[in-house]
Amino acid sequence: MAEGITLPAISEKPDPRCYELFDALANSTYYNKELIFSEEGRAIMNEEPPVQTGVLLACLDRKAANPYRISTVYAAKSICAVLSTKELEFSECDIVYMLNFAIQELPQALIPHFNLIDFVEHHIQTEGLTPAIGSRLSAYADAISSRANTSEIKKWVRKAKSLSGEAGASKVGIIPNEAWSDRAIADLASMDSELRKKWDQLLVHSIALTSTNPSKKWLAQAQKELDNIGKEEYQNKLTSWFSLIGKKGTKPFTINEYEGDPNELITPSNVDILKGLAWYCSLFQQNDDIARVLGNTAEVCFKKVPNVGARCPKLANACVAVLAGMPFKEAIAQLSRLKTGAKKSSSLKQIDKGLVQAADRSGMTVIDLQEMSVPDYGFTEIGKLIKQVGDYQAEIAINGARSAELLWTDAKGKTLNSVPAAVKRDFADDLKTLKKTATDIEKILPSIRSRIESSLLQNHHWNYKAWKERYLDHLVCGAFARRLIWNFNGKAGIWSNGQIVDVSGNPLEIEEFAIVELWHPIGAQAAEVQAWRQWMIDHDITQPFKQAHREIYVLTDAELQTETYSNRFAAHIIKQHQFTELAKQRGWKYNLQGQWDSANTPELVLLPWDLRVEFFVEPVENETSNSGIFTNVATDQVRFTRLNTADPLPLTEILPIVFTEVMRDVDLFIGVCSVGNDPTWQDTGAHGAYGAYWNNYSFGDLTETAETRKEVLQAIIPRLKIGSRCSFKDKFLVVQGDLRTYNIHLGSGNILMEPNGQYLCIVPSSNDRKEQEDVVLPFEGDRTMSIILSKCFLLANDSKIKDSSILSQIRRK
């Protein structure tokens, strides 16, 4: 039953005889929709229409009072099935009562929707529309549209909305109480009659799209409706409405912990309208703003809503399909960034399908299409957009693998901490455009970074001319490419001071037709790798991902002995939800396991190498979420197979670069998702479940990743103002504070205090970076290193700590 509706007692009670007629049928032993087959039914059928009206109302009243009495339910169904087809007369109070009853009974319907709306329409035609009927009829339309979405239901929703006389109600029956729909209804209501008529025609045609993709006939009519309104008017409204999709609405429903929040979702009837509006965008040519609107909408609709799944796959897929058909750069760029951020396999499938369609149409590979479709966003130099705004200069700079910063300087060249007041006052439109550009760039950066890094495992390479155009000299991609090491026919080099140089700083002579690929340390000598690492530190270069300092994994004696599988990362306890998200980000396929038939194995498909990688995990069954999903899983072996067989391959047959990259992924899964990384675990489970594992992981031997982290910190920390207070001892960074000495584990980031080895719990916060903004790291993406540095700064000045929860632990000896 719908929440938030209180069903009042019937205000005008029918004659007692009407109740007697109903009760006689309810107390009999024969129920049938054809009332004529029972004596009690024939008695009702032989009565005059006014009595039949009373019996129908009495039936609803009895059902409301005894909703679970079987005899009452069956009798009510029998009467409503027959009497709702009769031409009966009802008062205003009767109509309001029947509408309230229908809302209360959803998703069931004693009186079929079309019959009830016919009763209401007849009453309005003869007696006129009253505010009470209009209000309840509108609420009734909202309620049934939120429960079902058949074409028949949509027809009656539109008719109910039209009859309701709701202010601003569209002919298509836009359902209110969603952020976007409330804005749309208000916009439509404020239009002059002529423009409103045009929009109604466009919306009616929008909801007429019932297939997945529009027909040529639908598109031809859509073009006429769009021309009638004008593309600028359409784009303005579309941008305004679609920007509110996913924002919380105001539906009067109580949230059930086992169901999704209705205010996070889109009413099915509204989805059909939005889907049609999205397809109108296919009629736009070379419109970057429209492409970004569709990309943002798809992102919001693919986003998971608790207890529901993706917010609205139907609308998301429509946006993806429209983008796939747009033959310009921004549309492909939006598909690329959606692919990078998508987490559900079904979402990835739709996006991949869209990219393949676009690539087939352009006659090139998906990778080539993506690389050639990165917009430059009006940048004026590599990684920067500089624009004069009044007396001030605005600069958008790519300052990381995921961020673009908007900076301001005055006429004297002084950098300002905030947007100048004069700009806010006199150049509001310019400011809005700059902020939007910075946001759009930030959304596209992860896809560029991911595509470059994945080339290591995808065996991707370029000819020098194409690489130079798509990466080195590209105004956006160049911000990444110029901080990475590349191989040119086997010679390693990096961009520096206007040219490509080797690790010694000598210019490289590169042939015009040289083959370019991303450099990997697995193919280099140890001395060269060390030299490149030092080069990054000496030149204050922060790489967009770990490259010079990238860990390498070679076969161990144990793996040579097991031959076809690796146990290197077995017997770890990892958080399943976190692992699932990270695995999908890295291109692995895995679905959450729970207390149902859900067993599956994480796998990575490597088409260029005809390989499938399997990383076995087993659920830890003693802990589940409220929805029955296992909280943790235990790790097991890693093995490789061919795509067309299940037989494991000898590890010696796997190319070193493939083996090291796969094992690096698995190490990353452990390093990020292990329960040993949880600083609060000792309070919740260190002396119970997994206590031994937590201690062993938190303060045990360092992994390859942790060893790399140690090497980087050993090079960086002596240069810091707190360097004299820090030293390294085995697997710990030792920090000498004023109050105590602290051992920070270089693997987990957890802390032990001297002299008694007492554990210190510090939970990382989003502000951790503030104290280390001036620290230049040689690569991005190692959150544990950032956490260790923030703890290092904090504990080196422990006498200034104000957090009572931390101080109480430090002073407890």
C-alpha positions in Angstrom: 0.0 0.0 0.0 1.2 3.5 -0.7 2.6 5.3 2.3 1.5 8.8 3.3 -2.2 8.3 2.4 -4.8 8.2 5.2 -8.1 6.7 4.0 -10.9 8.5 5.8 -14.2 6.8 6.6 -16.7 7.1 3.8 -18.4 10.4 4.3 -21.8 9.6 2.9 -22.8 6.1 4.0 -24.9 4.2 1.6 -28.3 3.0 2.6 -28.1 0.1 5.1 -29.7 -2.2 2.6 -26.7 -1.8 0.3 -24.5 -3.2 3.1 -27.0 -6.0 3.6 -26.8 -7.0 -0.1 -23.0 -7.0 0.0 -22.9 -8.9 3.3 -25.2 -11.6 1.9 -22.8 -12.2 -0.9 -19.8 -12.1 1.4 -21.4 -14.7 3.7 -22.4 -17.0 0.9 -20.1 -19.8 -0.2 -20.1 -19.0 -3.9 -18.0 -16.2 -5.4 -17.8 -15.5 -9.1 -17.2 -12.5 -11.2 -20.4 -13.3 -13.0 -22.8 -12.4 -10.1 -25.7 -13.9 -12.0 -24.5 -17.4 -11.1 -25.4 -16.9 -7.4 -28.7 -16.0 -5.8 -27.1 -13.2 -3.8 -25.4 -11.9 -7.0 -28.6 -11.9 -9.0 -30.2 -9.9 -6.2 -27.6 -7.1 -6.7 -27.8 -7.3 -10.5 -31.6 -6.8 -10.4 -31.4 -3.6 -8.3 -31.7 -0.1 -9.8 -28.5 1.9 -10.6 -28.7 4.1 -7.5 -28.7 1.0 -5.3 -25.9 -0.6 -7.3 -23.9 2.6 -6.7 -24.5 2.2 -2.9 -23.5 -1.5 -3.1 -20.2 -0.6 -4.8 -19.4 2.0 -2.1 -20.4 -0.4 0.7 -18.1 -3.0 -0.9 -15.2 -0.6 -0.7 -16.1 0.4 2.9 -16.2 -3.2 4.0 -12.9 -4.0 2.3 -11.2 -1.0 4.0 -12.5 -2.1 7.4 -11.6 -5.8 6.9 -8.7 -5.9 4.4 -7.6 -9.4 5.2 -11.0 -11.2 5.6 -11.0 -13.7 2.7 -14.8 -13.7 2.2 -14.9 -9.9 2.1 -12.0 -9.8 -0.4 -13.5 -12.3 -2.8 -17.0 -10.7 -2.6 -15.4 -7.2 -3.2 -13.6 -8.5 -6.3 -16.7 -10.0 -7.7 -18.8 -6.9 -7.3 -16.1 -4.4 -8.5 -15.5 -6.6 -11.6 -19.1 -6.2 -12.7 -20.5 -3.0 -11.3 -17.4 -0.9 -12.4 -18.6 -1.5 -16.0 -22.1 0.0 -15.3 -23.1 3.6 -16.0 -23.4 4.7 -12.3 -23.7 8.1 -10.8 -21.4 9.3 -7.9 -21.3 12.4 -5.8 -18.1 14.5 -5.3 -17.5 12.8 -2.0 -18.0 9.4 -3.6 -15.4 10.1 -6.2 -12.9 11.4 -3.7 -13.4 8.4 -1.5 -12.9 6.0 -4.5 -9.7 7.7 -5.5 -8.4 7.6 -2.0 -9.3 4.0 -1.7 -7.5 3.2 -5.0 -4.3 4.9 -3.9 -4.4 3.0 -0.6 -4.9 -0.3 -2.3 -2.0 0.0 -4.8 -0.5 -2.0 -6.4 -3.8 -4.0 -6.4 -6.8 -2.4 -7.9 -10.4 -3.5 -7.1 -11.8 -1.1 -9.5 -9.8 -1.3 -12.8 -8.0 2.0 -13.5 -9.8 2.7 -16.8 -13.2 2.1 -15.2 -12.4 4.4 -12.3 -11.2 7.2 -14.6 -14.3 6.8 -16.7 -16.4 7.3 -13.6 -14.4 10.5 -12.7 -14.5 11.8 -16.3 -18.3 11.3 -16.4 -18.7 13.1 -13.1 -16.5 16.0 -14.3 -18.5 16.3 -17.5 -21.8 16.5 -15.7 -21.0 18.2 -12.4 -17.7 20.0 -13.1 -14.2 19.7 -11.7 -13.7 20.6 -8.0 -10.4 21.2 -6.2 -10.9 18.1 -4.1 -11.4 15.8 -7.1 -8.5 17.5 -9.0 -6.1 17.0 -6.2 -6.9 13.4 -5.5 -7.0 12.5 -9.3 -3.5 14.0 -9.7 -2.3 12.0 -6.7 -3.9 8.9 -8.1 -2.1 9.4 -11.4 1.2 9.8 -9.6 0.7 6.7 -7.5 -0.2 4.3 -10.4 2.5 5.6 -12.6 5.1 4.9 -10.0 4.0 1.3 -9.7 3.6 0.2 -13.4 4.7 1.3 -16.8 2.7 -0.5 -19.4 1.5 1.4 -22.5 -2.1 1.0 -21.2 -1.2 2.5 -17.8 0.6 5.4 -19.4 -2.5 6.2 -21.5 -4.7 6.4 -18.4 -2.1 8.4 -16.4 -2.0 11.0 -19.1 -5.8 11.1 -19.2 -6.0 11.4 -15.4 -3.5 14.2 -15.4 -5.4 16.0 -18.2 -8.7 15.6 -16.3 -7.1 16.8 -13.0 -6.7 20.4 -14.1 -3.4 20.5 -12.3 -1.7 23.8 -12.8 0.9 23.5 -15.5 -0.1 19.8 -16.2 1.2 18.7 -19.5 -0.8 16.5 -21.9 1.8 13.8 -21.4 1.2 13.8 -17.6 4.7 14.6 -16.2 4.7 13.2 -12.7 5.7 15.8 -10.1 7.7 15.5 -6.9 11.0 14.7 -8.7 13.5 17.6 -8.8 13.6 17.6 -12.6 9.8 17.2 -13.1 8.9 19.9 -10.7 11.2 22.3 -12.6 9.7 21.1 -15.9 6.1 21.6 -14.7 7.0 25.0 -13.5 8.7 26.0 -16.7 5.7 24.7 -18.8 3.2 26.6 -16.6 5.1 29.9 -17.0 5.1 29.7 -20.9 2.8 31.7 -23.1 0.0 29.7 -24.7 1.7 29.4 -28.1 5.0 28.1 -26.8 3.3 25.9 -24.3 1.3 24.3 -27.2 4.5 23.6 -29.1 6.1 22.0 -26.1 3.0 19.8 -25.4 3.2 18.6 -29.0 6.9 17.8 -28.6 6.4 16.0 -25.3 3.5 14.0 -26.7 5.7 12.8 -29.5 8.5 12.1 -27.0 6.4 9.6 -25.1 5.3 8.0 -28.3 8.7 6.4 -28.6 8.0 2.9 -27.3 10.9 1.0 -29.0 14.5 0.9 -27.8 15.7 3.0 -30.9 13.5 5.4 -32.8 12.2 4.7 -36.3 12.9 6.9 -39.3 9.3 8.0 -39.1 9.6 9.0 -35.4 12.8 10.9 -36.1 11.3 12.8 -39.0 8.4 14.0 -36.9 10.8 14.8 -34.1 12.8 17.0 -36.4 9.6 19.0 -37.2 8.7 19.4 -33.5 12.3 20.5 -32.7 12.3 23.0 -35.6 8.9 24.3 -34.3 10.4 25.1 -30.9 13.9 26.0 -31.9 17.1 24.2 -31.0 18.3 27.0 -28.6 15.0 26.9 -26.6 15.1 23.1 -26.5 18.8 23.0 -25.4 18.2 25.5 -22.6 15.3 23.5 -21.2 17.0 20.1 -21.7 20.1 21.3 -19.9 18.0 22.7 -17.0 15.8 19.6 -16.6 18.5 16.9 -17.1 20.9 18.6 -14.7 18.4 17.8 -11.9 18.0 14.1 -12.7 19.2 12.2 -9.7 18.6 15.0 -7.3 16.4 14.1 -4.5 12.7 14.7 -5.0 9.9 15.2 -2.5 7.7 12.1 -2.9 5.6 11.5 0.3 6.7 8.0 0.8 8.3 6.3 3.8 11.6 4.7 3.0 11.7 0.9 3.6 15.2 -0.4 4.6 14.8 -3.2 2.1 13.6 -1.0 -0.8 15.1 1.9 -2.6 14.4 5.5 -1.6 11.7 6.6 -4.1 13.2 10.1 -4.0 16.4 8.6 -5.5 14.5 7.1 -8.5 12.6 8.2 -11.6 8.9 7.3 -12.0 8.5 4.9 -15.0 6.2 7.2 -16.8 8.7 10.1 -16.5 11.5 7.8 -17.7 9.6 7.4 -21.0 9.4 11.2 -21.4 13.1 11.6 -20.6 14.1 8.9 -23.0 12.3 10.6 -25.8 13.9 13.9 -24.9 17.3 12.3 -25.0 16.7 10.9 -28.5 15.8 14.4 -29.7 19.5 15.2 -29.1 20.4 12.9 -31.9 19.2 15.6 -34.3 21.9 18.0 -33.0 25.1 18.3 -35.0 28.5 19.0 -33.4 27.1 20.3 -30.1 29.6 19.6 -27.3 27.3 20.9 -24.6 24.5 18.5 -25.6 27.0 15.6 -25.5 28.1 16.6 -22.0 24.5 16.8 -20.8 23.9 13.2 -22.1 27.2 12.0 -20.6 26.4 13.4 -17.2 22.8 12.0 -17.4 24.1 8.5 -18.2 26.6 8.7 -15.4 23.8 9.6 -12.9 21.5 7.0 -14.2 24.1 4.2 -14.1 24.9 5.1 -10.5 23.9 2.5 -8.0 21.0 3.2 -5.6 21.0 1.2 -2.4 18.7 -1.9 -2.5 17.8 -1.1 -6.2 20.9 -1.2 -8.4 21.4 1.3 -11.2 19.1 4.3 -10.8 17.7 4.1 -14.4 19.4 1.8 -16.9 16.7 2.5 -19.5 17.5 6.3 -19.7 21.3 5.7 -19.3 21.3 3.3 -22.3 19.3 5.8 -24.4 21.9 8.5 -23.6 24.7 6.0 -24.6 23.0 5.1 -27.8 22.5 8.8 -28.8 26.2 9.5 -28.0 27.3 6.6 -30.1 25.5 8.0 -33.0 27.1 11.5 -32.7 30.0 11.8 -35.1 32.1 14.3 -33.2 34.9 14.3 -30.6 33.0 15.3 -27.4 30.5 12.5 -27.8 33.2 9.8 -28.0 35.0 11.4 -25.2 31.9 11.1 -23.0 31.6 7.4 -23.9 35.2 6.9 -23.0 34.9 8.6 -19.6 31.7 6.7 -18.9 33.5 3.4 -19.6 36.2 4.4 -17.1 33.7 5.1 -14.4 31.2 2.3 -15.0 31.1 -0.3 -12.3 28.3 -2.7 -13.4 29.0 -5.3 -16.1 25.7 -4.5 -17.7 26.6 -0.8 -17.9 30.0 -1.6 -19.4 28.4 -3.8 -22.0 26.1 -1.0 -23.2 29.0 1.5 -23.3 31.3 -0.9 -25.1 28.5 -1.6 -27.6 28.2 2.2 -28.2 31.9 2.6 -28.7 32.0 -0.4 -31.2 29.1 1.1 -33.2 30.8 4.5 -33.4 34.2 2.9 -34.3 32.6 0.7 -37.0 30.9 3.8 -38.5 34.2 5.7 -38.6 36.2 2.8 -40.0 38.7 2.6 -37.2 39.4 0.7 -34.0 37.8 1.6 -30.7 41.2 2.6 -29.3 42.1 4.8 -32.3 38.7 6.4 -32.1 39.0 7.2 -28.4 42.5 8.6 -28.8 41.5 10.8 -31.7 38.4 12.1 -30.0 39.8 13.8 -27.0 38.7 17.5 -27.1 41.2 20.3 -26.4 38.6 22.4 -24.4 40.1 25.5 -25.9 43.4 25.1 -24.1 46.0 27.6 -25.1 49.1 25.5 -24.2 49.9 22.0 -23.0 47.8 21.4 -19.9 46.6 25.0 -19.6 43.9 27.3 -20.6 44.7 31.0 -20.0 42.0 33.7 -20.5 41.8 37.4 -19.7 38.7 38.3 -17.7 38.6 42.0 -17.1 41.7 43.1 -15.1 42.4 39.5 -14.1 43.8 36.4 -15.7 42.1 33.1 -15.3 44.1 29.8 -15.7 42.7 26.3 -15.8 45.7 24.0 -15.2 45.8 20.2 -15.1 47.6 19.6 -11.9 47.1 15.9 -11.5 45.7 12.7 -13.0 42.2 13.6 -11.9 42.1 17.3 -11.2 42.0 20.6 -13.1 42.4 23.7 -11.0 41.0 27.2 -11.7 43.5 29.8 -10.6 43.4 33.7 -10.7 46.1 36.3 -10.9 45.7 40.1 -10.7 47.3 42.7 -13.0 50.6 42.6 -11.1 50.8 38.8 -11.5 49.9 38.0 -7.9 48.1 34.7 -7.4 44.8 35.1 -5.6 43.3 32.7 -3.1 39.8 33.1 -4.4 37.7 34.4 -7.3 37.9 38.2 -7.4 34.8 40.0 -6.4 34.9 42.1 -9.6 34.8 38.9 -11.7 31.8 37.6 -9.7 30.0 40.9 -10.2 30.9 41.9 -13.8 31.8 38.6 -15.5 29.4 36.1 -14.0 28.8 34.3 -17.4 32.6 34.0 -18.0 33.1 32.6 -14.5 30.3 30.1 -15.0 31.8 28.9 -18.3 35.3 28.6 -16.8 34.0 26.6 -13.8 32.1 24.3 -16.1 35.1 23.8 -18.4 37.2 22.8 -15.3 34.6 20.4 -14.3 34.2 18.9 -17.8 38.0 18.4 -18.0 38.2 16.7 -14.6 35.6 14.2 -15.8 37.6 13.3 -18.8 41.1 13.0 -17.2 40.6 9.5 -15.6 39.7 8.0 -18.9 42.9 9.4 -20.6 45.0 8.2 -17.7 43.4 4.7 -17.7 43.8 4.3 -21.4 47.5 5.2 -21.3 48.3 2.9 -18.4 46.3 0.0 -19.8 48.5 0.1 -22.9 51.1 -1.7 -20.8 49.0 -4.8 -20.7 47.2 -4.4 -24.0 50.3 -4.6 -26.2 49.4 -1.2 -27.7 51.9 0.9 -29.6 51.9 3.8 -32.1 53.9 5.2 -35.0 55.8 8.3 -34.0 53.6 10.7 -36.0 50.3 9.4 -34.6 51.7 9.3 -31.0 53.0 12.9 -31.3 49.7 14.2 -32.5 47.5 12.2 -30.1 49.6 12.5 -27.0 52.8 14.5 -26.9 51.4 17.6 -28.6 47.8 17.3 -27.7 46.8 20.2 -25.5 45.1 18.0 -22.9 46.8 14.6 -23.2 50.2 16.2 -23.4 49.9 17.0 -19.7 50.2 13.3 -19.1 52.4 12.2 -22.0 55.2 14.7 -21.1 55.5 13.2 -17.6 55.9 9.6 -18.8 58.8 7.6 -20.1 58.4 6.2 -23.6 60.3 3.7 -25.8 61.2 4.8 -29.3 62.4 1.8 -31.2 63.7 0.4 -27.9 65.4 3.7 -26.7 63.8 5.2 -23.5 63.2 8.9 -23.3 61.1 11.6 -21.7 60.0 15.1 -22.6 62.2 17.8 -21.0 62.9 21.4 -21.9 61.3 21.2 -25.3 62.8 17.9 -26.5 62.9 14.2 -25.7 65.9 13.2 -23.7 67.3 10.0 -22.3 67.9 9.3 -18.6 71.2 11.3 -18.8 69.5 14.3 -20.2 70.9 13.8 -23.7 68.6 14.5 -26.7 67.3 11.4 -28.5 67.3 11.2 -32.2 64.0 9.7 -33.2 63.3 8.4 -36.7 60.2 9.6 -38.4 58.7 6.1 -38.6 59.8 5.0 -35.1 57.5 2.7 -33.1 56.5 4.2 -29.8 55.3 2.3 -26.7 55.1 3.0 -23.0 58.2 2.1 -21.1 58.1 -0.6 -18.5 60.8 -1.4 -15.9 60.4 -5.1 -16.4 62.4 -4.8 -19.7 65.2 -2.6 -18.2 68.3 -3.2 -16.2 68.2 -2.4 -12.5 70.7 0.5 -12.9 68.5 2.1 -15.6 65.4 1.8 -13.5 67.1 3.3 -10.5 68.4 6.2 -12.7 64.9 7.0 -14.0 63.5 6.9 -10.4 66.1 9.4 -9.4 65.4 11.5 -12.5 61.8 11.9 -11.4 62.8 13.0 -7.9 65.5 15.4 -9.1 63.2 17.1 -11.6 60.2 17.2 -9.2 58.1 15.2 -11.7 54.9 13.6 -10.5 53.9 10.9 -12.9 50.1 10.4 -13.5 50.5 6.8 -12.4 53.4 4.6 -11.1 55.8 4.0 -13.9 59.5 4.6 -13.0 58.7 3.3 -9.5 56.4 0.6 -10.8 56.7 -2.7 -8.9 57.9 -5.8 -10.9 56.9 -9.3 -10.1 59.0 -12.2 -11.3 58.5 -15.9 -10.8 59.5 -17.2 -7.4 60.9 -20.6 -6.6 57.5 -21.5 -5.0 55.7 -20.6 -8.3 58.2 -22.6 -10.3 57.4 -25.5 -8.0 53.6 -25.2 -8.2 54.0 -24.7 -12.0 50.5 -23.7 -13.0 49.3 -21.4 -10.2 50.6 -18.8 -7.8 49.9 -18.8 -4.0 51.8 -15.6 -3.5 48.6 -13.7 -2.5 46.6 -16.5 -0.9 45.2 -16.5 2.6 44.4 -12.8 2.9 41.0 -11.5 4.2 39.7 -8.6 2.1 36.6 -6.5 2.2 34.4 -7.8 -0.6 32.5 -4.6 -1.5 35.7 -2.6 -1.8 37.4 -5.4 -3.7 34.5 -5.6 -6.2 34.6 -1.9 -7.0 38.4 -1.9 -7.4 38.5 -5.0 -9.5 36.0 -3.6 -12.0 38.0 -0.4 -12.2 41.0 -2.5 -13.2 39.0 -4.3 -15.9 38.3 -7.5 -14.0 34.9 -9.2 -14.0 33.4 -10.1 -10.6 30.0 -10.1 -8.9 29.3 -9.8 -5.2 28.8 -13.2 -3.5 26.0 -13.6 -0.9 23.8 -16.2 0.8 22.4 -17.4 -2.5 23.7 -19.3 -5.5 26.2 -16.5 -6.3 29.6 -18.3 -6.5 31.9 -16.7 -9.2 35.6 -16.2 -9.7 37.2 -12.9 -10.5 38.7 -13.0 -14.0 40.6 -10.8 -16.3 40.3 -11.3 -20.1 43.4 -10.3 -22.1 42.4 -10.6 -25.8 45.8 -9.5 -27.2 47.4 -12.4 -25.5 44.6 -15.0 -25.8 44.6 -15.3 -22.0 42.1 -15.4 -19.1 43.4 -14.8 -15.6 41.5 -16.2 -12.6 42.0 -15.0 -9.0 40.1 -17.4 -6.7 38.3 -16.0 -3.7 36.0 -17.8 -1.2 33.4 -16.0 1.0 33.9 -15.7 4.7 30.5 -16.9 5.7 30.2 -15.7 9.3 29.6 -12.1 8.4 27.0 -10.6 6.0 25.3 -7.3 5.2 21.6 -6.7 5.8 21.0 -7.8 2.2 22.8 -11.1 2.7 26.0 -10.2 0.9 29.2 -11.6 2.5 31.3 -8.8 4.0 34.7 -10.4 3.5 36.3 -13.0 1.2 39.4 -15.0 1.6 42.0 -15.0 -1.3 43.5 -18.1 -2.9 45.5 -18.9 -6.0 46.0 -17.0 -9.3 46.2 -18.9 -12.6 46.2 -18.4 -16.3 44.3 -20.2 -19.1 43.7 -19.8 -22.8 40.4 -18.2 -23.7 39.0 -21.3 -25.3 40.1 -23.8 -22.6 39.9 -24.3 -18.8 43.3 -26.0 -18.5 45.8 -23.9 -16.5 49.0 -22.8 -18.3 52.5 -23.2 -16.9 53.5 -19.9 -15.4 56.8 -20.1 -17.4 54.7 -19.7 -20.6 53.4 -16.3 -19.5 55.3 -13.3 -20.8 57.1 -11.4 -18.1 55.2 -8.1 -18.7 51.8 -9.9 -18.6 52.7 -11.8 -15.4 54.1 -8.7 -13.6 51.1 -6.5 -14.5 48.6 -9.2 -13.4 50.3 -9.9 -10.1 50.6 -6.1 -9.5 46.8 -5.9 -9.8 46.3 -8.7 -7.3 48.8 -7.1 -4.9 46.9 -3.8 -5.3 43.6 -5.6 -4.4 45.3 -6.9 -1.2 47.0 -3.7 -0.4 43.8 -1.6 -0.7 41.1 -4.0 0.5 42.7 -6.1 3.2 41.1 -5.8 6.6 44.6 -5.3 7.9 44.5 -1.7 6.5 41.5 -0.8 8.8 43.0 1.2 11.7 39.9 0.6 13.8 40.0 -3.2 13.4 41.7 -3.8 16.7 38.7 -2.3 18.5 36.3 -4.5 16.6 38.0 -7.7 15.8 41.7 -7.9 16.5 41.1 -10.1 19.6 38.2 -12.0 17.8 37.7 -12.7 14.1 40.8 -12.4 12.0 42.8 -11.0 15.0 46.0 -12.9 14.1 45.7 -12.0 10.4 45.2 -8.3 11.3 48.3 -8.2 13.4 50.4 -10.2 10.9 49.3 -8.0 8.0 49.5 -4.7 9.8 53.0 -5.1 11.0 54.4 -8.0 8.9 56.9 -8.2 6.1 56.7 -5.6 3.3 55.3 -6.5 -0.1 56.8 -5.3 -3.4 54.5 -2.2 -3.2 55.5 -1.4 0.3 59.2 -1.8 -0.6 58.8 0.7 -3.4 57.0 3.1 -1.0 59.9 2.8 1.4 62.4 3.7 -1.3 60.5 6.8 -2.3 60.0 8.0 1.3 63.7 7.4 2.0 64.5 9.8 -0.9 61.8 12.4 0.0 61.6 12.7 3.8 65.2 13.9 4.4 64.3 17.0 2.3 61.3 17.9 4.5 61.3 20.2 7.5 60.5 17.3 9.7 63.3 15.2 8.2 65.5 15.4 11.2 62.8 13.7 13.3 62.4 10.7 11.0 64.4 7.6 10.3 63.8 4.1 8.9 64.1 0.8 10.7 63.4 -2.4 8.8 59.7 -2.2 7.8 58.9 1.0 9.8 59.2 4.8 9.4 60.2 5.9 12.8 59.0 9.4 13.9 60.4 11.1 17.0 57.7 13.3 18.6 57.9 15.5 21.7 55.7 13.1 23.6 56.5 9.6 22.2 58.3 7.7 19.4 56.1 6.3 16.7 56.7 3.3 14.3 54.6 3.7 11.2 54.4 0.4 9.2 55.3 1.1 5.6 52.8 -1.5 4.3 49.6 -0.8 6.2 50.3 2.7 7.6 49.3 1.4 11.1 51.3 2.7 14.1 53.0 1.3 17.1 54.2 3.6 19.9 57.4 3.1 21.9 58.4 2.1 24.5 55.7 -0.5 25.0 54.5 -1.3 21.4 51.1 0.3 22.1 48.9 0.5 19.1 47.8 4.0 18.0 44.6 4.3 16.0 44.4 7.3 13.7 41.5 7.2 11.2 42.5 9.1 7.9 40.3 12.0 7.0 39.7 13.9 3.7 41.9 16.7 5.0 45.1 14.7 5.3 46.6 16.2 2.2 46.5 19.7 3.6 49.6 19.3 5.7 51.7 17.9 2.8 50.6 20.0 -0.1 54.3 21.0 -0.8 55.5 17.4 -0.9 56.1 16.5 -4.5 55.7 12.7 -4.9 57.1 11.0 -8.0 53.8 9.4 -8.9 50.1 9.6 -8.1 47.7 6.9 -6.9 49.3 5.6 -3.7 46.8 6.6 -1.1 48.7 4.7 1.7 51.8 6.8 1.0 49.7 10.0 1.4 48.3 8.6 4.7 51.8 7.7 6.0 53.0 11.2 5.2 50.1 12.9 6.9 50.6 10.8 10.0 54.3 11.6 9.9 53.6 15.4 9.8 51.1 15.0 12.6 53.2 12.9 15.0 56.4 14.8 14.5 54.5 17.7 16.1 52.6 15.6 18.6 52.7 18.3 21.3 50.4 20.4 19.0 47.8 17.7 18.5 44.3 18.8 19.7 42.3 15.7 18.8 41.3 14.3 22.2 40.8 10.7 20.9 44.5 10.7 19.6 45.9 12.4 22.7 44.2 10.1 25.1 46.0 7.1 23.4 49.4 8.8 23.3 49.2 9.7 27.1 48.0 6.2 28.1 51.2 4.3 29.1 
